[in-house]
């Protein structure tokens, strides 16, 4: 059955009754602003300023209770989920029986001029706008990750931070080499290899290589565990490149120190990421269906772990289209009269999930025959052929549906069940 959004909104509106005190809160880093209304949209009392700590949240709760009449038995508090500062407030109030709901920041931005016809933005005004949106049923009940899904989300967020830091450090190392020893990459295709790292640690600049000599370079590599596959021939190439280097000579001492610090950061981050990946793998292994989801050719641990970290428990969803909307991949069009505008994705959802799926779509297209055939079909179909990026976005939606089915039913990937126009899959031998 197709999900009826209007019906859902009506249910949210009906939830706000004469027994409900509606509070809108504008979240900040240190001091929040709250305003309260009854079901008839009449403001109750004065606004409340409270701090982002236990005394402040207790003050908010006492203020709300002081506004409740004898017939008011429920408090519904709406917040705009910008940033991370609302998480402590949510858990504090939820544990004390207060219903906390979320309003879309885009809705707040678009409706703030309705009352005063002014684009003015301030915390007091935003708190009122948030409360009015709750009264109109334009809110959602947050489904925050719990248990193993909460752990996995924290781990994946940390993984993203560390990998970003690692890329920055790698770029800084490359920057030093480009300035001081630009010929280095002619000898080593990647400076992250073991032999290269030993070289950069002991002989970071061309003059260091020339001063050491070929024989001593080979001995240095052997003393640091470099295998015999890399020997004198590579050392001679490095020596020749160093002698003819056009790298900067000025600032050599500073460059040595800079490179040493960058390499220290690189080794630390690489070690941390390795330990973190082990923990992610162990955590994901406890989630039902995660192993089966990784059976898709081209889908690995990071894709599955990132997907589950973003969407949470798959059993909480009635159908995969909810995840499609959650990722901002549902379609919209701008049409009026005889004009039919272009159809694009809404991008109203989790940006990290959308980016993860897009990267995964590229990987499965390269490693999965069924997805590759579907990609080609999207590009060449007679009606409404897609461009390359559009086809990848369409594959993101397909991947969501496949991951959803495998995870929910805990069954491995079966190529024979993939419906691809024009592709005949051979059944697996018994």
C-alpha positions in Angstrom: 0.0 0.0 0.0 1.3 3.4 -0.9 2.3 5.6 2.0 -0.1 8.5 2.4 1.8 11.6 3.7 -1.4 13.7 4.2 -2.9 10.9 6.3 0.3 10.9 8.4 0.2 14.6 8.9 -3.4 14.5 9.9 -2.5 11.9 12.6 0.2 14.2 13.9 -2.2 17.1 14.0 -4.8 15.0 15.9 -2.2 14.2 18.4 -2.1 17.8 19.5 -5.2 18.2 21.7 -6.4 20.5 24.5 -4.4 18.4 26.9 -1.2 19.2 25.0 1.3 21.9 25.9 3.4 22.7 22.8 6.9 24.2 23.3 9.2 25.4 20.6 12.9 25.6 21.4 15.6 27.3 19.4 18.9 25.4 20.1 22.2 27.2 20.5 25.6 26.2 21.9 25.2 27.6 25.4 21.8 29.2 25.9 18.5 28.0 24.4 15.2 29.8 24.0 11.7 28.3 24.5 8.2 29.5 23.9 5.0 27.7 24.8 1.5 27.5 23.2 -1.7 25.7 23.7 -3.7 23.8 21.0 -5.5 27.1 20.0 -2.1 28.7 19.1 -2.2 31.1 22.0 1.1 31.8 23.7 1.3 30.9 27.4 3.6 32.9 29.8 6.9 34.5 28.9 9.7 33.0 26.9 12.2 30.9 28.8 16.0 31.2 28.5 17.9 28.2 29.8 21.4 26.9 29.7 22.7 23.7 28.1 23.4 21.8 31.3 21.5 20.0 34.0 20.4 23.1 36.0 19.2 24.7 32.7 17.2 21.7 31.5 15.7 21.3 35.0 14.7 25.0 34.8 13.0 24.4 31.4 11.1 21.4 32.8 9.9 23.4 35.9 8.9 26.3 33.6 6.9 24.0 31.4 5.1 22.4 34.3 4.2 25.8 35.7 2.4 26.6 32.5 0.3 23.4 32.5 -3.3 23.7 33.5 -5.2 21.0 35.3 -6.3 19.6 32.0 -2.9 19.7 30.3 -1.3 16.2 30.8 1.2 16.1 27.9 4.1 18.2 26.8 5.3 18.1 23.2 8.6 19.9 22.6 9.8 20.7 19.1 13.4 21.4 18.2 15.2 22.2 14.9 17.9 19.5 14.5 20.8 21.8 13.5 24.1 20.7 14.8 24.5 18.2 17.7 23.6 20.4 20.7 20.0 19.0 20.9 21.1 15.5 21.7 21.6 16.0 25.5 18.3 17.9 25.7 16.5 15.1 23.8 17.7 12.3 26.2 17.2 14.4 29.3 13.6 15.3 28.5 12.7 11.9 27.0 13.7 10.2 30.2 11.3 12.5 32.1 8.3 11.8 30.0 8.4 14.7 27.6 7.8 14.0 24.0 10.5 15.6 21.8 9.9 16.0 18.1 11.9 17.5 15.2 10.9 20.1 12.7 12.7 20.5 9.3 15.1 23.4 9.3 14.0 24.1 5.7 10.4 24.5 6.9 11.5 27.0 9.6 13.4 29.0 7.1 10.4 29.1 4.7 7.7 30.0 7.2 9.3 32.5 9.5 7.9 35.4 7.5 4.2 34.4 7.8 3.5 36.2 11.0 5.4 39.5 10.6 6.2 39.6 6.8 9.9 40.1 7.8 13.0 38.0 7.0 14.4 38.9 10.4 16.0 35.9 12.2 16.5 35.7 15.9 16.3 33.0 18.5 13.0 34.2 20.0 11.3 34.3 16.7 12.6 30.9 15.6 11.3 29.3 18.8 7.8 30.6 17.9 8.0 29.3 14.4 9.1 25.9 15.6 6.1 25.7 17.9 3.7 26.7 15.2 5.1 24.0 12.9 4.5 21.4 15.6 0.9 22.6 15.9 0.4 22.2 12.2 1.7 18.6 12.4 4.8 19.4 10.4 7.2 17.4 12.6 8.7 14.0 12.9 9.4 11.8 15.8 13.2 11.2 16.0 14.4 7.6 15.8 17.9 7.8 17.3 20.2 4.9 17.1 20.2 2.6 20.1 22.4 -0.2 21.3 24.8 -1.7 18.8 23.6 0.7 16.1 24.5 3.7 18.3 28.0 2.2 18.8 28.4 1.6 15.1 27.3 5.2 14.3 29.9 6.6 16.7 32.6 4.3 15.2 31.8 5.2 11.6 31.7 8.9 12.4 35.2 8.5 14.0 36.3 6.5 11.0 35.3 9.4 8.7 37.1 11.9 10.8 40.3 9.8 10.8 40.3 9.1 7.1 39.8 12.8 6.4 42.7 13.7 8.6 44.8 11.0 6.9 44.1 12.5 3.5 45.2 15.9 4.7 48.5 14.5 6.1 49.2 12.6 2.9 48.7 15.8 0.9 51.1 17.6 3.2 53.8 15.0 2.8 53.3 15.2 -1.0 53.6 19.0 -0.7 57.0 18.7 0.9 58.2 16.2 -1.7 57.0 18.4 -4.5 59.1 21.3 -3.1 62.2 19.6 -1.9 62.5 16.4 -4.0 60.1 16.5 -7.0 61.9 13.5 -8.7 61.2 11.2 -5.7 57.9 10.0 -7.2 59.8 8.9 -10.3 61.5 6.3 -8.2 58.6 5.3 -5.9 55.1 5.2 -7.4 53.6 5.6 -4.0 55.4 7.1 -1.1 53.3 5.1 1.4 55.1 1.8 0.7 57.4 0.3 3.3 60.6 1.0 1.4 59.6 4.5 0.7 58.7 5.2 4.3 62.0 3.9 5.5 63.7 6.1 3.0 61.8 9.3 4.0 62.4 8.6 7.7 66.2 8.4 7.3 66.9 10.1 4.0 64.2 12.7 3.4 66.1 15.1 1.1 68.2 14.7 -2.1 71.4 15.8 -0.4 70.9 13.1 2.3 70.6 10.4 -0.4 73.7 11.6 -2.3 75.7 11.8 0.9 74.7 8.2 1.9 75.5 6.5 -1.4 74.0 3.4 -3.1 75.6 0.7 -1.0 74.7 2.3 2.3 71.1 2.9 1.1 70.7 -0.8 0.3 72.1 -1.7 3.8 69.7 0.8 5.4 66.7 -0.9 3.7 67.8 -4.4 4.8 68.4 -3.3 8.3 64.8 -2.0 8.5 63.2 -5.2 7.2 62.8 -4.4 3.5 62.7 -7.6 1.5 65.1 -8.6 -1.2 62.8 -7.7 -4.0 63.8 -4.0 -3.7 67.6 -3.7 -4.0 70.5 -2.1 -5.7 68.7 -1.2 -8.9 66.1 0.9 -7.0 68.9 2.4 -4.9 70.8 3.5 -8.0 67.7 5.1 -9.5 67.1 7.0 -6.2 70.7 8.1 -6.1 70.6 9.3 -9.8 67.4 11.2 -9.1 68.8 12.8 -6.1 72.0 14.0 -7.9 69.9 15.6 -10.6 67.2 17.0 -8.3 65.9 20.5 -8.9 64.4 20.6 -5.4 64.8 23.6 -3.1 68.0 23.8 -1.1 67.0 26.7 1.1 65.1 25.7 4.3 66.4 22.1 4.3 66.6 21.8 8.1 63.0 23.1 8.4 61.8 20.7 5.7 63.4 17.7 7.4 61.5 18.6 10.6 58.3 19.2 8.8 58.4 15.9 6.9 59.3 14.0 10.1 56.3 15.4 11.9 54.0 14.6 9.0 55.2 11.0 8.8 54.7 10.7 12.5 51.1 11.8 12.1 50.7 9.5 9.2 51.9 6.4 11.1 49.7 7.3 14.1 46.5 7.8 12.0 47.2 4.6 10.0 47.5 2.6 13.2 44.4 4.2 14.7 42.4 3.4 11.5 43.6 -0.2 11.5 42.4 -0.6 15.1 39.2 1.1 14.4 38.4 -1.1 11.4 38.8 -4.2 13.6 36.3 -2.8 16.1 33.9 -1.8 13.3 34.1 -5.4 11.9 33.5 -6.9 15.3 30.5 -4.6 15.9 28.9 -5.1 12.5 29.2 -8.9 12.9 26.7 -8.7 15.8 24.0 -7.2 13.6 21.7 -9.7 11.9 21.9 -9.5 8.1 25.2 -7.5 8.0 27.1 -10.5 6.7 24.6 -11.3 4.0 24.6 -7.6 2.8 28.4 -7.9 2.3 27.8 -10.8 -0.1 26.9 -8.3 -2.9 30.0 -8.2 -5.2 31.5 -4.7 -4.8 30.0 -4.1 -1.4 32.4 -4.3 1.6 32.5 -3.8 5.3 32.7 0.0 5.2 29.6 0.3 2.9 27.5 -2.0 5.0 28.7 -0.6 8.3 28.1 3.0 7.1 24.7 2.1 5.7 23.5 0.5 9.0 25.1 3.4 11.0 22.9 5.9 9.1 19.6 4.0 8.9 19.7 1.9 12.1 17.6 -1.2 12.6 16.1 -2.3 9.2 13.2 -3.9 11.1 12.0 -0.4 12.0 11.2 0.3 8.4 8.0 -0.8 6.7 9.5 -0.6 3.2 12.7 0.4 1.5 11.2 3.6 0.0 11.4 5.1 3.5 15.2 4.7 3.4 15.2 6.2 -0.1 13.5 9.3 1.3 15.8 9.2 4.3 18.7 9.5 2.0 17.2 12.4 0.0 17.0 10.2 -3.2 13.3 10.5 -3.9 12.4 12.4 -7.0 10.8 15.8 -7.5 9.8 17.8 -10.6 8.9 21.4 -11.3 5.9 21.4 -13.7 3.2 24.0 -14.4 0.6 23.8 -17.1 2.1 22.6 -20.3 5.6 23.1 -19.0 7.2 20.0 -17.6 10.4 20.7 -15.7 13.4 18.4 -15.1 13.0 15.6 -12.6 15.8 15.6 -9.9 16.4 14.1 -6.5 15.2 16.1 -3.5 18.4 15.9 -1.5 16.2 16.3 1.6 17.9 13.7 3.8 21.1 12.5 5.2 24.0 13.8 3.0 26.5 11.3 4.5 24.2 8.4 3.6 23.7 9.7 0.1 27.4 10.1 -0.5 28.1 6.6 0.9 25.6 5.1 -1.5 27.0 7.0 -4.5 30.5 5.7 -3.8 29.1 2.2 -3.3 27.2 2.5 -6.7 30.5 3.2 -8.4 32.1 0.2 -6.8 29.3 -2.3 -7.6 29.1 -1.0 -11.2 32.7 -2.0 -11.6 32.5 -5.3 -9.8 29.0 -6.6 -10.2 27.8 -7.9 -13.6 24.1 -7.3 -12.8 24.6 -3.7 -11.7 26.9 -3.1 -14.6 24.2 -4.4 -17.0 21.6 -2.2 -15.3 23.8 0.8 -15.5 24.2 0.3 -19.3 20.5 -0.2 -19.6 19.8 3.2 -17.9 22.3 4.8 -20.3 20.9 3.3 -23.5 17.2 2.5 -23.0 15.0 3.8 -25.8 12.8 5.9 -23.5 14.2 8.4 -21.0 17.9 7.4 -21.3 19.8 8.8 -18.4 23.2 10.5 -18.2 26.0 8.8 -16.4 25.5 10.6 -13.0 21.8 10.1 -13.2 22.3 6.4 -13.9 24.5 6.1 -10.8 21.9 7.8 -8.7 19.3 5.3 -10.0 21.7 2.5 -9.0 21.9 4.0 -5.5 18.1 3.5 -5.1 18.4 -0.1 -6.5 21.2 -0.8 -4.0 19.1 0.4 -1.1 16.4 -2.0 -2.1 18.8 -4.9 -2.4 20.6 -4.1 0.9 17.2 -3.8 2.6 15.9 -7.2 1.4 19.2 -9.0 2.2 19.4 -7.4 5.6 15.8 -7.9 6.6 15.5 -11.4 5.4 19.1 -12.4 6.2 19.7 -14.1 2.9 22.8 -13.9 0.7 22.9 -12.1 -2.6 21.4 -14.1 -5.5 22.3 -12.8 -9.0 19.4 -14.7 -10.5 16.9 -12.5 -8.6 18.2 -9.3 -10.1 15.7 -8.0 -12.7 17.8 -6.4 -15.4 16.2 -5.8 -18.9 18.1 -7.7 -21.6 20.3 -9.6 -19.1 20.0 -13.4 -18.8 21.7 -14.7 -15.7 22.8 -18.3 -15.6 21.6 -20.3 -12.6 24.2 -21.5 -10.2 25.2 -25.1 -10.5 23.8 -27.3 -7.7 
